[in-house]
Amino acid sequence: MAAVGMPYVTERWPGGMLTNFPTIRKAVKKMATIDKLTADGTYDNFSKREKLQISRQRAKLEKNLGSIADLTRLPAALFVVDVQKEQNAVKEAKRLSIPVFAMVDTCCDPTDID
């Protein structure tokens, strides 16, 4: 997905990613700010402890939100592989009237899927 520039989530679904989108964007901007600190050399002026805290925070943000860093607006559709595992994603999309496409097995309820 990264090769074609499509946002995706493979780790745990960040709660509120769709319904609380401005807050998620702030976290992505924070990740970009950390990258900018590293690029312009400001990062080298921090103490060893501050560098460690910043690098840990950057790694956590990259793990959770790195794949959606280029997402500037709400998606037009949501594609879900495991509806049972990703119930929160489906509920958020339904709340915002975003169409949901999913692979549904016999153990899942297809009523929320478009």
Backbone hydrogen bonds in HBPLUS format (Angstrom, degrees):
<---DONOR---> <-ACCEPTOR-->    atom                        ^
c    i                          cat <-CA-CA->   ^        H-A-AA   ^      H-
h    n   atom  resd res      DA  || num        DHA   H-A  angle D-A-AA Bond
n    s   type  num  typ     dist DA aas  dist angle  dist       angle   num
A0004-VAL N   A0001-MET O   3.23 MM   3  5.60 139.5  2.41 105.1 114.8     1
A0006-MET N   A0001-MET O   3.22 MM   5  5.43 154.3  2.29 154.4 149.4     2
A0005-GLY N   A0002-ALA O   3.26 MM   3  5.02 153.7  2.34  95.7 103.5     3
A0017-MET N   A0014-PRO O   2.99 MM   3  5.52 135.3  2.20 149.7 146.0     4
A0020-ASN N   A0016-GLY O   2.73 MM   4  4.68 145.2  1.84 123.7 131.3     5
A0023-THR N   A0020-ASN O   3.21 MM   3  5.83 129.6  2.48 115.5 126.1     6
A0024-ILE N   A0020-ASN O   3.41 MM   4  6.75 155.7  2.47 147.2 154.1     7
A0025-ARG N   A0021-PHE O   2.91 MM   4  6.18 156.7  1.96 157.8 164.6     8
A0026-LYS N   A0022-PRO O   3.07 MM   4  6.35 145.1  2.19 139.6 148.4     9
A0027-ALA N   A0023-THR O   3.18 MM   4  6.55 152.2  2.26 145.2 151.6    10
A0028-VAL N   A0024-ILE O   3.03 MM   4  6.38 152.6  2.11 147.9 155.7    11
A0029-LYS N   A0025-ARG O   2.85 MM   4  6.11 152.0  1.92 147.5 155.6    12
A0030-LYS N   A0026-LYS O   2.89 MM   4  6.16 144.2  2.02 142.6 152.7    13
A0031-MET N   A0027-ALA O   3.09 MM   4  6.40 149.3  2.19 141.7 149.1    14
A0032-ALA N   A0028-VAL O   3.05 MM   4  6.41 150.4  2.14 143.3 151.3    15
A0033-THR N   A0029-LYS O   2.85 MM   4  6.13 145.2  1.97 143.7 153.7    16
A0034-ILE N   A0030-LYS O   3.00 MM   4  6.31 153.4  2.07 148.3 154.5    17
A0035-ASP N   A0031-MET O   3.09 MM   4  6.38 154.3  2.16 143.6 150.5    18
A0036-LYS N   A0032-ALA O   2.93 MM   4  6.19 147.7  2.04 141.7 150.7    19
A0037-LEU N   A0033-THR O   2.92 MM   4  6.25 150.8  2.01 147.4 155.2    20
A0038-THR N   A0034-ILE O   3.10 MM   4  6.38 155.1  2.17 147.4 153.2    21
A0039-ALA N   A0035-ASP O   2.95 MM   4  6.19 153.1  2.02 145.1 152.9    22
A0040-ASP N   A0036-LYS O   2.98 MM   4  6.15 160.9  2.02 154.9 157.8    23
A0043-TYR N   A0037-LEU O   3.20 MM   6  5.23 157.8  2.25 126.6 121.4    24
A0044-ASP N   A0041-GLY O   3.23 MM   3  5.63 142.6  2.37 106.8 115.3    25
A0045-ASN N   A0042-THR O   3.04 MM   3  5.52 153.2  2.11 113.1 121.0    26
A0046-PHE N   A0043-TYR O   3.31 MM   3  5.73 162.6  2.34 110.9 115.9    27
A0051-LYS N   A0047-SER O   2.92 MM   4  6.16 159.7  1.96 154.3 160.2    28
A0052-LEU N   A0048-LYS O   3.04 MM   4  6.26 153.7  2.11 142.9 149.8    29
A0053-GLN N   A0049-ARG O   2.94 MM   4  6.27 160.5  1.98 152.5 157.4    30
A0054-ILE N   A0050-GLU O   2.89 MM   4  6.07 163.1  1.92 151.6 156.3    31
A0055-SER N   A0051-LYS O   2.85 MM   4  6.00 161.2  1.89 149.0 154.6    32
A0056-ARG N   A0052-LEU O   2.94 MM   4  6.08 154.8  2.00 147.0 153.8    33
A0057-GLN N   A0053-GLN O   2.95 MM   4  6.12 159.9  1.99 146.6 152.4    34
A0058-ARG N   A0054-ILE O   2.88 MM   4  6.07 157.5  1.93 148.6 155.1    35
A0059-ALA N   A0055-SER O   2.96 MM   4  6.12 155.6  2.02 142.6 148.9    36
A0060-LYS N   A0056-ARG O   2.98 MM   4  6.22 157.6  2.03 149.3 155.0    37
A0061-LEU N   A0057-GLN O   2.96 MM   4  6.18 163.1  1.99 150.8 155.4    38
A0062-GLU N   A0058-ARG O   2.87 MM   4  6.01 155.7  1.93 147.1 154.3    39
A0063-LYS N   A0059-ALA O   2.96 MM   4  6.12 154.8  2.02 144.0 150.5    40
A0064-ASN N   A0060-LYS O   3.08 MM   4  6.29 162.7  2.11 150.4 154.4    41
A0065-LEU N   A0061-LEU O   2.71 MM   4  5.49 159.9  1.74 149.7 156.7    42
A0066-GLY N   A0062-GLU O   2.99 MM   4  4.18 139.9  2.15 113.3 117.8    43
A0068-ILE N   A0065-LEU O   3.08 MM   3  5.45 151.7  2.16 110.4 119.0    44
A0069-ALA N   A0066-GLY O   3.45 MM   3  5.24 167.0  2.47 103.4 103.5    45
A0071-LEU N   A0068-ILE O   3.06 MM   3  5.24 162.0  2.09 110.5 116.0    46
A0078-LEU N   A0099-PRO O   2.90 MM  21  6.26 152.0  1.98 159.0 167.7    47
A0101-PHE N   A0078-LEU O   2.76 MM  23  6.08 169.6  1.78 169.7 173.4    48
A0080-VAL N   A0101-PHE O   2.81 MM  21  6.25 158.8  1.86 157.0 164.3    49
A0103-MET N   A0080-VAL O   3.32 MM  23  6.86 144.5  2.46 156.1 165.4    50
A0086-GLU N   A0082-ASP O   2.99 MM   4  6.09 154.1  2.06 151.6 159.7    51
A0090-VAL N   A0086-GLU O   3.28 MM   4  6.61 160.3  2.32 150.2 155.0    52
A0091-LYS N   A0087-GLN O   2.92 MM   4  6.17 160.1  1.96 152.9 158.5    53
A0092-GLU N   A0088-ASN O   2.93 MM   4  6.11 162.7  1.96 150.8 155.2    54
A0093-ALA N   A0089-ALA O   3.01 MM   4  6.18 161.8  2.04 147.8 152.9    55
A0094-LYS N   A0090-VAL O   2.94 MM   4  6.12 158.2  1.99 148.2 154.3    56
A0095-ARG N   A0091-LYS O   2.94 MM   4  6.13 153.7  2.01 146.5 153.8    57
A0096-LEU N   A0092-GLU O   3.17 MM   4  6.44 141.7  2.33 142.7 152.0    58
A0096-LEU N   A0093-ALA O   3.20 MM   3  5.23 127.7  2.49  94.9 107.9    59
A0098-ILE N   A0093-ALA O   2.80 MM   5  4.85 170.5  1.80 149.2 147.5    60
A0097-SER N   A0094-LYS O   3.13 MM   3  4.85 162.4  2.16 100.8 105.7    61
A0114-ASP N   A0100-VAL O   2.90 MM  14  5.33 145.1  2.02 143.0 154.4    62
A0108-CYS N   A0105-ASP O   3.24 MM   3  5.60 168.1  2.26 113.7 116.7    63
A0113-ILE N   A0110-PRO O   3.25 MM   3  5.31 157.3  2.30 105.2 112.0    64
